[in-house]
Amino acid sequence: MVAAPFRSGGQQQYIPNPIAKQPDKATSFEHVISDVERNLTQSYDLDGIAERCAMSRRTFTRQFKAAYGCTFGDWLLNRRLALSNSC
């Protein structure tokens, strides 16, 4: 039996979605956070950091809290305080 390469009745042939491209290493979560940690004296905002990670603000906030147990602002403040105490 031979099957036709198309479906009758107007139904589209099933075509799977292509595999999504993995984020660039420069935008990975860990890379961006380590970059922030190396440059604690610079000014950072949550929207800018989330954009660098290729995430929405909400997704970044959830993932950051899951990974570090605190908000980005609290983490940044604590890292800056630790840096000032070591100087």
N, C-alpha and C positions, 0 to 999 in steps of 0.2 A: 504494500500500500504506500502511496506517495502522498505527502501532505503539502499543501500549498504554502509558500513562504509568507503569506499574508492571511489575515483573518477577515472573513466576510462580515458584513453587518456594521461596518464603521468602527469596530473596536481596534485600538492600536495594538500593535505587536509589542510584547513585553521586552523592554530593553533595560537592563540593570544600570543603576547610576554608576558613573566612574568612581574609583577610589579617591577620596578627598586628599588633597595635597597636605602633607604634614607641615606644621608651622616651621618657619626658618629657625635655626639655632639662635639667631640674634633676637628673636621675639619669644623664646621659650621662657616660661615662668621663672625657673631657677636662674637662668642667665641674667634676666632683668633684675631680680632681687639681689644677686651678687654684685651687679653693677651699681645698684643703689648703695649697697653696703660699702663698696670701695670709695664712693663719693658722697659721704654723709653730709658734707658741708653745703651741698647744692640744695636748691629749693625743689620740692616734689609735690605734685598734686595727684590725687587718686585717679582722676580721669586720664591724665597723661600716662601714668604707670600702667593702667589697665589697657590703654591703647597700645603701648609698647609690647604688652604681652598678647596682643591680638584677642582681647576679651572685652566683654562689656564690663561696666563698673560693678554690676551686681555679681556676675560670675567671678570676677577677680576677687571681690570681697569674700565670697563664700570659699573659694579655693585657698585664699591666703589664711583665713581664719582656721580652716581645716588643717593646713600645713603647720602654722605657727602658733595657733591657740589664742591669738589676739588680733585686733584690727591692725591695718597697715599703719595708721597714725600712732597707735600705742607702740608698735614695734619700732617705728622710726624714732620716736621720742626716746625709748629705752636704749637704742643703739647709739644715739647722739649723746645721751647722758653717760653711757659707758665710755665713749670716746673722750669726752671732756674729763672724766675722772682719771683716765690713763695718761693724760698729757701733763 
